[in-house]
Amino acid sequence: MVRSFFSDFKKFISRGSVIDLAVAVIIGAAFNKIISSFVADVLMPLLGIITGKVSLSALKWVIIEGAGENPGVIVSYGQFLQNIVDFLIIAFVVFVIVRSFNVVKDKLDEEEKKKTAAADKKKADEEKAAALKKAEEETRHIVEDQHARQEEYHAIIEIRDLLREIKGNK
């Protein structure tokens, strides 16, 4: 049971899709750090200047003032706003990447469809040409057979006429 479990786990881990997923998670984490830094160090200070605050992440709502060792009750909505901006930028970048991928994929699919359609048309044209050639050959054979039958018919008529002549001369 335990051996089977570890064997199944080994198969699961060694699959390519798991490795791809692990790489994607690592790259995603690094990408998240870049976006978070962009938002916190570049975008938010600019928004802070526009709003008149030093940093949006410092925005907070003090519900109850702290006294002594009691920190009070504070709602840090500035950090929440910064996280929303992080999310929106990441979502936008992912959207652009996925959209770009889909555009390229659609173009490749369209090219493949064109190639397939061209190959199908070529095959249909070849089949049509082969069928036409076969029909022409069959028609030629029929005409030749008809011609041969007409010659046989004329030969039989001549023989008949000759036999009548011979019979009439007796």
PLY file of the C-alpha trace (Angstrom):
ply
format ascii 1.0
element vertex 170
property float x
property float y
property float z
element edge 169
property int vertex1
property int vertex2
end_header
0.00 0.00 0.00
2.72 2.48 1.00
4.95 1.30 -1.86
2.05 1.75 -4.31
1.41 5.25 -2.94
5.02 6.33 -3.44
5.12 4.69 -6.88
2.01 6.64 -7.92
3.48 9.81 -6.44
6.70 9.27 -8.41
4.72 8.84 -11.64
2.73 11.99 -10.87
5.83 14.08 -10.20
7.72 12.79 -13.24
4.95 13.79 -15.67
5.83 16.74 -17.87
2.72 18.69 -16.98
3.64 18.77 -13.29
7.11 20.09 -14.12
5.56 22.70 -16.43
3.17 23.71 -13.66
6.04 24.04 -11.17
7.98 26.25 -13.60
4.87 28.36 -14.18
4.36 28.84 -10.43
7.99 29.91 -9.96
7.84 32.33 -12.89
4.47 33.60 -11.64
5.91 34.28 -8.18
8.81 36.20 -9.71
6.40 38.09 -11.96
4.27 38.93 -8.91
7.32 40.46 -7.20
8.04 42.59 -10.27
4.44 43.81 -10.47
4.26 44.44 -6.71
7.46 46.45 -6.89
6.16 48.40 -9.90
2.93 49.21 -8.07
4.51 49.98 -4.68
7.64 51.79 -5.89
6.52 53.49 -9.10
2.77 53.70 -9.55
1.58 54.29 -5.98
4.00 57.17 -5.25
2.75 58.88 -8.42
-0.86 58.30 -7.34
0.13 59.54 -3.88
1.36 62.80 -5.36
-1.91 63.19 -7.28
-4.00 62.52 -4.16
-1.75 64.66 -1.95
-0.57 61.75 0.20
2.93 60.33 0.35
1.75 56.76 -0.24
-1.66 55.22 -0.79
-0.62 52.20 1.27
-0.41 54.55 4.28
-4.10 55.46 4.00
-6.04 54.23 7.00
-9.17 54.84 8.93
-8.76 55.03 12.67
-11.93 53.80 14.33
-10.64 53.82 17.92
-7.43 55.64 18.91
-4.79 53.54 20.55
-3.69 54.35 24.06
-0.60 52.96 25.74
-0.13 49.35 24.80
-3.57 49.18 23.21
-3.02 49.69 19.45
-6.62 50.70 18.82
-8.78 49.74 15.85
-7.45 50.74 12.45
-8.72 49.86 8.94
-5.75 50.01 6.53
-7.68 50.52 3.31
-4.63 51.99 1.53
-2.90 48.61 1.49
-6.14 47.08 0.22
-6.23 49.65 -2.61
-2.60 48.86 -3.44
-3.44 45.14 -3.60
-6.38 45.90 -5.92
-4.05 47.84 -8.22
-1.57 44.90 -8.10
-4.36 42.53 -9.06
-5.64 44.73 -11.90
-2.18 45.11 -13.41
-1.46 41.37 -13.16
-4.90 40.55 -14.61
-4.31 43.00 -17.46
-0.87 41.56 -18.27
-2.22 37.99 -18.16
-5.11 39.08 -20.41
-2.67 40.61 -22.92
-0.51 37.46 -22.90
-3.48 35.11 -23.31
-5.04 37.31 -25.99
-1.74 37.47 -27.89
-1.41 33.71 -27.63
-4.95 33.23 -28.92
-4.38 35.62 -31.85
-1.24 33.73 -32.86
-2.99 30.39 -32.37
-5.95 31.53 -34.48
-3.60 32.64 -37.27
-1.79 29.30 -37.16
-5.11 27.43 -37.17
-6.30 29.54 -40.12
-3.08 28.81 -42.04
-3.48 25.10 -41.27
-7.10 25.21 -42.48
-5.95 26.91 -45.70
-3.27 24.25 -46.23
-5.79 21.49 -45.53
-8.34 23.08 -47.85
-5.72 23.42 -50.59
-4.67 19.79 -50.12
-8.32 18.67 -50.15
-8.98 20.70 -53.32
-5.90 19.24 -54.99
-6.98 15.72 -54.03
-10.54 16.37 -55.29
-9.15 17.79 -58.56
-6.92 14.74 -58.97
-9.85 12.40 -58.27
-12.02 14.35 -60.72
-9.30 14.18 -63.39
-8.86 10.44 -62.79
-12.64 9.89 -63.03
-12.79 11.95 -66.22
-9.90 9.99 -67.74
-11.58 6.72 -66.80
-14.89 7.90 -68.32
-13.11 8.98 -71.51
-11.38 5.61 -71.75
-14.64 3.73 -71.18
-16.33 5.91 -73.79
-13.49 5.21 -76.24
-13.87 1.45 -75.64
-17.63 1.70 -76.16
-17.12 3.64 -79.40
-14.50 1.14 -80.55
-16.80 -1.76 -79.69
-19.67 -0.04 -81.53
-17.44 0.55 -84.53
-16.33 -3.09 -84.49
-19.97 -4.23 -84.28
-20.88 -1.99 -87.23
-18.03 -3.48 -89.24
-19.23 -7.00 -88.30
-22.77 -6.02 -89.25
-21.63 -4.69 -92.62
-19.56 -7.82 -93.17
-22.59 -10.00 -92.38
-24.72 -7.92 -94.75
-22.11 -8.38 -97.50
-22.00 -12.11 -96.87
-25.79 -12.24 -97.03
-25.83 -10.27 -100.24
-23.16 -12.50 -101.73
-25.10 -15.60 -100.71
-28.21 -14.17 -102.36
-26.24 -13.51 -105.52
-24.83 -16.99 -105.54
-28.27 -18.46 -104.88
-29.84 -16.22 -107.53
-27.23 -17.26 -110.17
-27.99 -20.94 -109.80
0 1
1 2
2 3
3 4
4 5
5 6
6 7
7 8
8 9
9 10
10 11
11 12
12 13
13 14
14 15
15 16
16 17
17 18
18 19
19 20
20 21
21 22
22 23
23 24
24 25
25 26
26 27
27 28
28 29
29 30
30 31
31 32
32 33
33 34
34 35
35 36
36 37
37 38
38 39
39 40
40 41
41 42
42 43
43 44
44 45
45 46
46 47
47 48
48 49
49 50
50 51
51 52
52 53
53 54
54 55
55 56
56 57
57 58
58 59
59 60
60 61
61 62
62 63
63 64
64 65
65 66
66 67
67 68
68 69
69 70
70 71
71 72
72 73
73 74
74 75
75 76
76 77
77 78
78 79
79 80
80 81
81 82
82 83
83 84
84 85
85 86
86 87
87 88
88 89
89 90
90 91
91 92
92 93
93 94
94 95
95 96
96 97
97 98
98 99
99 100
100 101
101 102
102 103
103 104
104 105
105 106
106 107
107 108
108 109
109 110
110 111
111 112
112 113
113 114
114 115
115 116
116 117
117 118
118 119
119 120
120 121
121 122
122 123
123 124
124 125
125 126
126 127
127 128
128 129
129 130
130 131
131 132
132 133
133 134
134 135
135 136
136 137
137 138
138 139
139 140
140 141
141 142
142 143
143 144
144 145
145 146
146 147
147 148
148 149
149 150
150 151
151 152
152 153
153 154
154 155
155 156
156 157
157 158
158 159
159 160
160 161
161 162
162 163
163 164
164 165
165 166
166 167
167 168
168 169
